[in-house]
């Protein structure tokens, strides 16, 4: 079977995503990997559904998009929604002695949804949440937001002590600018910082020496859904000679899930594919591990990888601090050994794929 990959760069802009999807549709594309952000997904869901296009996002996590109208639909997300991530980071902060947080976040579907979960969870644990700076995603100058953040952190330090205060930053690439500005305020670099999957592994942070150093000094801890450390994860890492952004591994897996689903039904008929895809995914073990989905088409996960920035002889790089188990609420420092695919499971470029697919119905 011959596969053609067509790429459109949306720059995580919702309107661009819609325009690009319309372009892909005009070219006959029916199976889409993406979009990456929840704001984009919200913008294009209706168009995709009304035109028989399947969307499979590797990174959209907003709980607001886990809605009943998606049940048995054509939209899948190969990540758990932020109901899980929000609980993970709130519990980690509290377990590490943090009792008050000041929040700076992007005001979109993704940011608002995640912050809402963290606010609810951290408050229920007994912590104090200060919603300090909500910025428009199109913002380029964060000076006033970081200044307000610094003032709030000073107040919280006076009340709780610096060891019990933290910044919670929910951003994307702009996180580098926020961290760089934070270097101008001593109170912001003497407390811990926590982030999200929006900044985990982001290149703009480690490529900016000032931002990267702030990340090192504040142990900027970023959770991202990572069901497993697999041999295929290692193969991709070795192929590119670097650790990729975590969602790159999931994107790779989505390609193979699509491929095997099309192979199973023998066509690109979206109605047929949407019915078989969850079953194929359930028997696939890829670079990011197992792929099980809930009734909304969102991945179910019990493990989050925690990433931090380290300074090395050659510069700054993202490294894995540990993993957090949602089920047991336990944090394990370090990275577990790479796992092999279970017997009978499909895996990337599997020479026995046809035989294994024949058992799926």
C-alpha positions in Angstrom: 0.0 0.0 0.0 1.4 3.4 -1.0 1.0 6.3 1.5 1.3 10.0 0.7 1.9 12.4 3.5 0.8 16.0 3.0 1.9 18.6 5.5 0.3 21.9 6.4 1.8 24.2 9.2 -1.0 25.8 11.2 1.3 27.5 13.7 -1.3 26.5 16.3 -3.6 29.3 14.9 -7.3 28.2 14.9 -8.2 30.1 11.8 -5.1 28.9 9.9 -6.0 25.4 10.9 -9.5 25.7 9.4 -8.0 27.2 6.2 -5.4 24.4 6.0 -8.0 21.7 6.6 -10.2 23.1 3.8 -7.1 22.9 1.5 -6.4 19.3 2.5 -10.1 18.4 1.9 -9.9 19.9 -1.6 -7.0 17.6 -2.3 -8.9 14.6 -1.2 -7.4 14.1 2.2 -9.7 12.3 4.6 -7.3 11.2 7.4 -5.6 14.0 9.3 -3.0 13.8 12.1 -3.7 16.9 14.1 -4.4 19.6 15.0 -2.0 20.1 17.8 -3.8 22.6 20.0 -7.3 22.4 21.6 -8.1 25.9 20.3 -7.5 24.6 16.7 -9.5 21.5 17.3 -12.5 23.4 18.6 -12.4 25.6 15.5 -12.3 22.8 12.9 -14.4 20.0 14.5 -17.6 21.0 12.9 -16.1 21.3 9.4 -14.4 18.0 9.8 -17.5 16.1 10.9 -19.7 17.7 8.3 -17.3 16.8 5.5 -16.4 13.2 6.6 -12.8 14.0 7.7 -11.2 12.1 10.5 -9.1 14.1 13.0 -6.5 12.4 15.2 -4.7 14.8 17.5 -1.5 13.9 19.2 -1.7 16.7 21.7 -5.1 18.4 22.2 -5.9 17.9 25.9 -8.7 20.3 26.9 -11.4 18.7 29.0 -13.9 21.0 27.4 -13.7 19.0 24.2 -14.6 15.7 25.8 -18.3 16.1 25.0 -21.2 13.6 24.3 -21.4 14.6 20.7 -18.0 13.0 20.1 -19.1 9.6 21.2 -18.8 7.2 18.1 -17.5 10.2 16.1 -14.6 10.8 13.8 -12.4 12.8 16.2 -9.8 11.1 18.3 -7.1 12.4 20.7 -4.1 10.2 21.4 -3.6 11.8 24.7 -5.7 11.8 27.9 -7.5 15.1 28.5 -6.3 17.5 31.1 -8.6 16.2 33.8 -5.7 13.8 34.5 -2.8 16.3 33.9 -4.3 18.9 36.1 -4.7 16.5 39.0 -1.2 15.2 38.4 0.6 18.6 38.7 -1.6 19.7 41.5 -0.8 16.6 43.5 2.9 16.9 42.7 3.0 20.5 43.9 1.3 19.7 47.1 3.4 16.6 47.7 6.6 18.7 47.2 5.5 21.1 50.0 3.9 23.9 47.9 1.0 25.5 49.6 0.4 28.6 47.4 0.7 29.1 43.6 0.5 32.1 41.4 -0.7 31.2 37.9 0.2 32.8 34.5 -1.5 31.2 31.5 -2.6 31.5 27.9 -6.3 32.4 27.7 -7.6 29.8 25.3 -9.5 26.5 25.4 -6.4 24.6 26.4 -5.1 27.0 29.1 -8.5 27.8 30.6 -9.4 24.1 30.9 -6.2 23.0 32.5 -6.0 25.9 34.9 -9.6 25.2 36.0 -8.7 21.6 36.9 -5.6 22.7 38.8 -7.4 25.4 40.6 -10.1 23.0 41.8 -7.7 20.1 42.7 -5.1 22.2 44.4 -7.7 24.1 46.4 -9.3 20.8 47.5 -5.9 19.6 48.8 -5.7 22.7 51.0 -3.6 24.9 48.8 -4.0 28.6 47.8 -4.4 29.5 44.1 -3.9 33.0 42.8 -5.1 33.4 39.2 -2.7 36.3 38.4 -2.1 36.7 34.7 -4.3 35.4 31.9 -3.0 36.6 28.5 -4.3 36.5 25.0 -2.4 33.8 22.9 -1.5 36.4 20.4 0.5 38.4 23.0 4.2 39.0 22.2 5.1 41.4 25.1 4.7 39.7 28.5 6.4 42.5 30.6 3.3 43.7 32.4 2.1 40.1 33.1 5.5 39.0 34.6 5.7 42.2 36.6 2.3 41.4 38.1 3.3 37.8 38.7 6.4 39.0 40.6 4.4 41.3 42.8 2.0 38.4 43.7 4.9 36.0 44.4 6.4 38.6 46.8 3.2 38.7 48.7 2.9 34.9 48.9 6.5 34.5 50.0 5.8 36.9 52.9 2.8 34.9 53.9 4.0 31.3 53.3 7.8 31.4 52.9 9.6 30.8 49.6 9.9 27.0 50.0 6.1 26.7 50.0 5.4 29.1 47.1 5.5 28.3 43.3 4.7 29.7 39.9 2.4 27.6 37.7 2.9 28.5 34.0 0.6 27.2 31.3 2.1 28.3 28.0 3.5 27.1 24.6 6.6 28.4 22.9 6.0 31.8 24.5 7.1 30.2 27.8 10.7 31.1 26.8 9.8 34.8 26.8 8.1 34.5 30.2 11.1 32.7 31.7 13.5 35.2 30.2 11.6 38.2 31.8 11.4 36.3 35.1 15.2 36.5 35.3 14.8 40.2 36.1 12.9 39.5 39.3 14.9 37.7 42.1 11.7 36.6 43.8 10.7 34.7 40.7 13.9 32.7 40.6 13.9 31.7 44.2 10.7 29.8 44.1 9.9 26.6 42.1 8.2 26.7 38.8 5.8 24.1 37.4 4.6 23.9 33.8 2.5 21.7 31.5 2.6 19.5 28.4 2.6 22.8 26.5 6.2 23.5 27.5 7.6 20.0 28.1 10.4 19.5 25.7 9.9 22.9 23.9 12.9 23.9 21.9 12.5 27.7 22.4 13.3 27.3 26.1 16.6 25.4 25.8 17.7 27.5 22.9 17.4 30.7 25.0 20.2 30.7 27.5 18.6 33.1 29.9 15.2 31.3 29.9 16.9 27.9 30.2 19.0 29.1 33.2 15.8 30.2 34.9 14.3 26.8 34.2 17.3 25.1 35.8 17.3 27.4 38.8 13.6 26.9 39.5 13.5 23.2 38.7 10.8 24.0 36.1 8.9 20.7 36.1 6.6 19.8 33.2 4.3 16.8 33.0 3.3 15.2 29.8 1.4 12.0 29.1 3.8 9.2 28.5 2.3 5.8 28.9 5.5 3.8 28.5 9.2 3.8 27.7 9.4 1.5 24.7 12.1 0.1 22.4 10.4 2.1 19.6 10.9 5.3 21.7 14.6 4.5 21.8 14.8 3.7 18.1 13.3 7.1 17.2 15.6 8.8 19.6 18.6 7.1 18.2 17.5 7.7 14.6 17.4 11.5 15.2 20.3 11.5 17.7 18.3 13.4 20.2 15.2 13.1 22.5 12.3 14.4 20.5 9.4 16.5 21.8 7.1 14.0 23.5 4.2 14.4 21.1 6.5 13.5 18.2 6.5 9.9 19.5 2.7 10.0 19.7 2.4 11.5 16.1 4.6 8.6 14.9 2.2 6.1 16.5 -0.9 7.8 15.0 0.6 7.3 11.6 0.9 3.5 12.2 -2.6 3.3 13.7 -4.1 5.0 10.7 -2.0 2.8 8.4 -3.1 -0.5 10.0 -6.7 0.6 10.2 -6.7 1.4 6.4 -5.0 -1.9 5.8 -7.7 -3.7 7.9 -10.7 -2.2 6.1 -9.0 -2.2 2.6 -9.9 1.5 1.9 -9.9 5.0 3.2 -13.6 5.0 3.9 -13.9 7.1 7.1 -17.1 5.4 8.3 -15.4 2.0 8.2 -12.1 3.3 9.7 -13.7 5.1 12.6 -15.4 1.8 13.7 -12.2 -0.3 13.5 -9.6 2.2 14.6 -10.2 1.9 18.4 -9.9 -1.9 18.0 -6.7 -1.7 16.0 -5.3 0.9 18.4 -6.0 -1.4 21.4 -3.8 -4.1 19.8 -1.0 -1.7 18.9 2.1 -1.0 21.0 4.2 1.8 19.6 6.8 4.4 20.6 4.4 5.8 23.3 3.1 2.4 24.5 -0.5 1.2 24.6 -3.4 3.0 23.0 -6.7 2.6 24.7 -9.5 5.1 24.3 -12.5 6.2 26.4 -16.0 6.7 25.1 -15.1 10.2 23.8 -12.2 9.0 21.7 -9.6 10.3 24.2 -6.6 8.1 25.2 -6.7 6.6 28.7 -3.3 6.9 30.5 -2.1 6.2 34.0 1.5 7.5 33.6 2.9 11.0 33.1 6.5 11.8 32.3 8.1 14.8 34.1 10.6 16.8 32.2 13.1 19.4 33.4 16.0 21.4 31.9 19.6 20.5 32.7 22.7 22.4 31.9 25.4 20.3 30.2 28.9 20.9 28.7 27.3 21.6 25.3 24.4 23.7 26.5 20.9 23.2 27.8 18.8 20.1 27.2 15.5 18.6 28.3 15.8 15.5 30.5 13.4 13.2 32.2 13.1 13.8 35.9 10.8 11.0 36.7 7.4 9.5 36.1 4.1 9.9 38.0 1.5 7.2 38.4 -2.0 8.6 38.4 -3.5 5.5 39.9 -1.2 5.3 43.0 -0.3 9.1 43.2 3.4 8.1 43.4 6.4 9.9 41.9 9.3 7.7 40.8 12.6 9.5 40.0 14.4 8.4 36.8 13.3 6.7 33.6 12.2 3.0 33.6 13.9 0.5 31.2 12.6 0.3 27.6 9.8 -2.3 27.2 9.3 -4.7 24.3 5.9 -5.0 22.6 3.7 -7.7 24.3 3.3 -10.9 22.3 0.6 -10.7 19.6 0.5 -6.9 19.5 1.0 -4.9 16.4 4.0 -2.6 16.4 5.5 -0.1 13.9 6.6 -1.6 10.6 5.4 -5.0 11.8 6.2 -7.8 9.2 3.4 -9.9 10.7 0.8 -7.1 10.5 -1.6 -8.8 8.2 -1.8 -12.0 10.3 -2.4 -10.0 13.5 -5.0 -7.8 11.8 -7.0 -10.8 10.8 -7.8 -11.5 14.4 -9.3 -8.1 14.9 -13.1 -7.8 14.2 
